[in-house]
Amino acid sequence: MITPAQCRAGRALIDWTKDQLAEAASVSPRTISDFECGKKGASEASRRAIEAALFDGGVLLVGEDEAGVGVRLKFTRREVKAIDVLENEGGPTGEDDQLPL
């Protein structure tokens, strides 16, 4: 399950504001702020939604290993920006909107 530090780092990797993450996760911006600051524990449902939104945005959570927990990009920054452009161009997603694997 995502940690507050992973949430902050994940947002930074994909250059999302708290409001953008809140919208993508369908939670309030206050939920994001409180979770990231450790003020109030987010519900399990909210944490799962945050984790899923970051994943959809291109963030992979790294589980506990010798180096500890962390985050990394699922795509390169260029690919994330290209996906963002494609997703915001309007209309249904077509075959030409998908990046090659």
VEXDREN-2710 file (C-alpha; in Angstrom, 1 decimal):
% VEXDREN-2710
k/r/px/py/pz
1/MET/0.0/0.0/0.0
2/ILE/1.3/3.5/-0.9
3/THR/3.1/5.6/1.7
4/PRO/2.9/9.4/2.0
5/ALA/6.5/9.7/0.8
6/GLN/5.7/7.6/-2.3
7/CYS/2.7/9.7/-3.0
8/ARG/4.8/13.0/-2.9
9/ALA/7.6/11.4/-4.9
10/GLY/5.2/9.9/-7.5
11/ARG/3.5/13.3/-8.0
12/ALA/6.9/14.9/-8.5
13/LEU/8.0/12.3/-11.1
14/ILE/5.0/13.0/-13.3
15/ASP/4.8/16.7/-12.4
16/TRP/1.3/16.6/-11.0
17/THR/-0.2/19.0/-8.5
18/LYS/-2.2/17.8/-5.5
19/ASP/-5.3/19.0/-7.4
20/GLN/-4.5/16.9/-10.5
21/LEU/-3.9/13.8/-8.4
22/ALA/-7.1/14.4/-6.4
23/GLU/-9.1/14.7/-9.6
24/ALA/-7.5/11.6/-11.1
25/ALA/-8.1/9.6/-7.9
26/SER/-11.6/11.0/-7.4
27/VAL/-10.8/12.2/-3.9
28/SER/-10.6/15.7/-2.4
29/PRO/-7.5/17.8/-2.6
30/ARG/-7.6/17.9/1.2
31/THR/-7.4/14.1/1.3
32/ILE/-4.2/14.3/-0.7
33/SER/-2.7/17.0/1.5
34/ASP/-3.6/15.3/4.7
35/PHE/-2.3/12.0/3.5
36/GLU/1.0/13.4/2.2
37/CYS/1.6/15.4/5.4
38/GLY/0.7/12.4/7.6
39/LYS/-1.9/14.5/9.4
40/LYS/-4.7/12.0/9.0
41/GLY/-4.6/8.5/7.6
42/ALA/-6.4/8.2/4.4
43/SER/-8.9/5.4/4.1
44/GLU/-7.8/2.2/2.4
45/ALA/-10.2/3.0/-0.5
46/SER/-8.6/6.4/-0.9
47/ARG/-5.1/5.0/-0.7
48/ARG/-6.0/2.5/-3.4
49/ALA/-7.5/5.2/-5.6
50/ILE/-4.4/7.4/-5.2
51/GLU/-2.1/4.4/-6.0
52/ALA/-4.2/3.6/-9.1
53/ALA/-4.2/7.2/-10.3
54/LEU/-0.5/7.5/-10.0
55/PHE/0.0/4.1/-11.8
56/ASP/-2.3/5.3/-14.6
57/GLY/-0.1/8.5/-14.7
58/GLY/3.1/6.5/-15.2
59/VAL/4.3/5.8/-11.7
60/LEU/5.4/2.4/-10.4
61/LEU/5.7/1.9/-6.7
62/VAL/8.8/0.0/-5.6
63/GLY/8.2/-2.3/-2.6
64/GLU/10.4/-2.9/0.4
65/ASP/13.8/-4.3/-0.6
66/GLU/17.4/-3.8/0.6
67/ALA/17.2/-0.1/-0.5
68/GLY/13.7/0.5/1.0
69/VAL/10.5/1.6/-0.6
70/GLY/10.4/4.1/-3.5
71/VAL/8.9/5.0/-6.9
72/ARG/10.0/5.1/-10.5
73/LEU/8.6/6.0/-13.8
74/LYS/6.6/3.4/-15.8
75/PHE/7.4/5.5/-18.9
76/THR/10.0/8.0/-19.8
77/ARG/9.1/11.7/-19.2
78/ARG/8.8/12.1/-23.0
79/GLU/6.3/9.2/-23.2
80/VAL/4.3/10.5/-20.2
81/LYS/4.1/14.0/-21.9
82/ALA/3.1/12.4/-25.2
83/ILE/0.4/10.3/-23.5
84/ASP/-0.9/13.4/-21.8
85/VAL/-1.1/15.2/-25.1
86/LEU/-2.9/12.3/-26.7
87/GLU/-5.4/11.9/-23.9
88/ASN/-6.3/15.6/-23.9
89/GLU/-6.7/15.9/-27.7
90/GLY/-10.4/15.0/-27.5
91/GLY/-12.4/12.2/-29.0
92/PRO/-12.2/8.5/-28.5
93/THR/-8.8/6.8/-28.2
94/GLY/-7.7/5.3/-31.5
95/GLU/-5.0/2.9/-32.6
96/ASP/-2.8/5.9/-33.5
97/ASP/-3.0/7.2/-29.9
98/GLN/-1.1/4.4/-28.5
99/LEU/2.6/4.4/-28.0
100/PRO/4.6/1.4/-29.3
101/LEU/5.7/-1.0/-26.7
END
